[in-house]
Amino acid sequence: QGSCPALLLEPQRTNIIFPSEDFSTTWTATNKTETTNQRTAPDGNLTADRISITSNGGFIRRFPLTVLNSTPYTVSVFVKNDTISSGNTLRFWFNNNLGSTNAAEARAIIDINAGSVTSQSVGAGISGVSASITSLANAWYRVQLTFTLGATSGNTSAEIGFDAPTATRTFFAWGAQLEQGAYPTTYIPTTNATATRLVDSFTRNNIYTNGLISA
């Protein structure tokens, strides 16, 4: 309680987005400009990319991705404002790309100036959509979007991405992550393949005799 230290023990998770810090290689786009390594990322390295979506309907996406039926997922990314004006929003989304019958899209509508986010779902093939945002140092935020795919909504051509509802949106992005699970875990960096963090565990013998707990 209070200033009492705690252990962060997390389950095994795999980040299936790679590379997670370079939005220029495996991400495709229309009506956008992108420049790598333009800002200091949350980990202290100069690896955050500047992305500018230059018109209504413009987007940048990571495609294709493989997802499973009847499975919860969480997608997350770190973002920082560059020139987005107050009151303008940016969308971060997941889409299973199965067409109108099994359409499944989850959206996080980000107000990057207010540091707030709302969620939106499209189609019957997705449920339990929720979004959250976490404030970090140096005006960075981590946006998290959680959803569960339906029994026929998995696909090998899914995608995540950003788009702009209207006009230009210029921002910095870093650390994209898509993982199976109903909540986000700490960031798992990737380069040229998926990466897995093994389950955390902790054991301590003699917790009573060492005074770690009382009678």
N, C-alpha and C positions, 0 to 999 in steps of 0.2 A: 504494500500500500504506500501511497505517496512516492517517496524516493527509493523505495525498496527495489533492488534489482530483480530482473526476471529473465528467464530463458525463452528465446524464440525457437520452438521446436516445430518444424514443418514436415508435411508428408512428402513423399517422392512426387516430383512433378517434372514434366518435359515441356520445354518451350519449342513449339514446332515452327516458329517463324525464324528464318535465317536468310541473310544476316540480320541481326536484330537492331543494328545501329547504323546501317547504311541503306538509305531510302532511294539510292540511285541505280542499283544493279538489278535486283529481282522485283522491284516495284515498277509497275507500268502506270501510265497516266495520260490524260488529255487536258489541254489548257492549263498547264502548270509549268513552273520553273523550279528547279531544285539545285541547291549547292551544298556539297558535303563539308563537314568539319568547320562550321561557322560560329559555334558557341560552345562554351564550356558546359559539358553535360553534368548531370547530378553526381556522377562518380569522380568529377574533377578533371576529366580529360577533354580535349578539344575534339569531340566526336559528334556533336549534335548538328543536324542538318537544317538548313533554312529551306522551307517549302512555301511556295506561293501558288495558290490556286487562283487563276487569273480571270475567270469568268463564271457566270452562273452555269451550272452543269459540269464544271470542271471537277476532276477527281484525281487521286493517286491511290493505287490499290496494290496489295500483295496477293498474287494469283498465280497458279491455283494452290489450294490447300485441301487436305483430306480431313473430313470430320465424320463422326459416327452417329448412327441413329440412337435415339433415346438416351442421350448423354448430355450432362451439364458441361458447359465451357465458360471460361473467363478469358477475355481479351483485354489487354492493358497497354498503355503507351504513356510516355512522358512528353509533356508539351509545355511550351513557353511562348508568350506573346512576342511578336515583333511589331507589326503595324496594324493589328486588328483594332478597330475603333470601338469605343464603349457602346454596348447594346447589340453589337453584331455577334452572331454565333457561328460556330464551326461544328460540322458533324463528323463523328468517328463511328464506324459501323462494321458489322459482320453481315454477310449475305451468303446463303447456301447455294444460290444460282440454280435452283431446280425448276424455275418457271412458276407460272401462276397457280398450278394445282398444289404444289408443295412449297410455295414461297415461304421463306423464313428469313426475315431480316430484323436485326436488333440494332438500334441506333442510340448513341449518346450525343445529345445536343449540348455543346459546351459553350458557356459564356466565360471566356478566358479572362476577361477583365474583372468580372465579379467572383471568379473562382467557384462557379457553380455548374451543375450539370443536371439534365433531366433525361429520362429514358423514353424510348418509343419502340413499339414492335409492329411488324407488318407481316401478315399471313398467318395461317393456322398451323404452320409447321414449327412454330417456336413458342415457348412459354417461359414464364418466370423471368422476364427481362427486367433487369435493374441496373442502374448506373450510379457510380460514386466518384468523387474527386478528392484527392489528398494534396494538401498544400505542402510544399517542400521549400528548402532554402533557395535564395536567388531567383524568386518568382517562378520556379518550376512547379508543375502539377503532375500528378499521376492520375490518369483517367482510367477507370475500370468499368467494364461492361460484362455482365453475367447473364447467361441464358441457358435454356435447356431445349435441345432439338427433339422433335417428335419421332415417332416410330418409323417414319419413312422419309426423314429429312436429312439424313447423312448424305455426303456427296464427296467426290474427288475433285470437284471444281468450285469449292467455296472460296471466299475472299474476305479480307478485311481492308479498310481504307478510310480515307478522308474525302469529304467533298464540301463545297461551299453552297449554301442555299441561294445567296445572291452576291454579286460583285466579287471583289478580290479579298482573299484571306491569306495573310503572310504570317508564318509562325515557325517555331523551331520544334523539331521532333527527335526523339531518341528512345531506344529501349522498347521496341515492340515485343509483345509476348502473347501467345495463345496457348492455353493449357487446359487440360481436362480437369474439371472441378468446379464446385459451386461458389468458390471465393478465390480471390487472387492471392498468390504467394509472392515472396520477394523475387526481384528480378533475376532471371537466368540468362546471361549473355550468350549469344551464338555467333558463329562466323560462317562456315561453309556447310554446316549440318545442324540438325536438331541437337539439343543438349538437355541432359537429365541431371537434376539434383537429387541425390539419394535421400531417403528418409532420415531425419534428424532423430537422435536418441540421446538420453542422458541417464546415467545410473550413479547412485551415491550410496555407499554402505554406511551403516551406523549413524543414521541421521538423528537418532535420539541421543545416543551417547556422546556425539560430538556437539550437542547443543543446538542443532539446526531447527528442531522443533521442541516445544514444551510437552510436558505430560498431558 
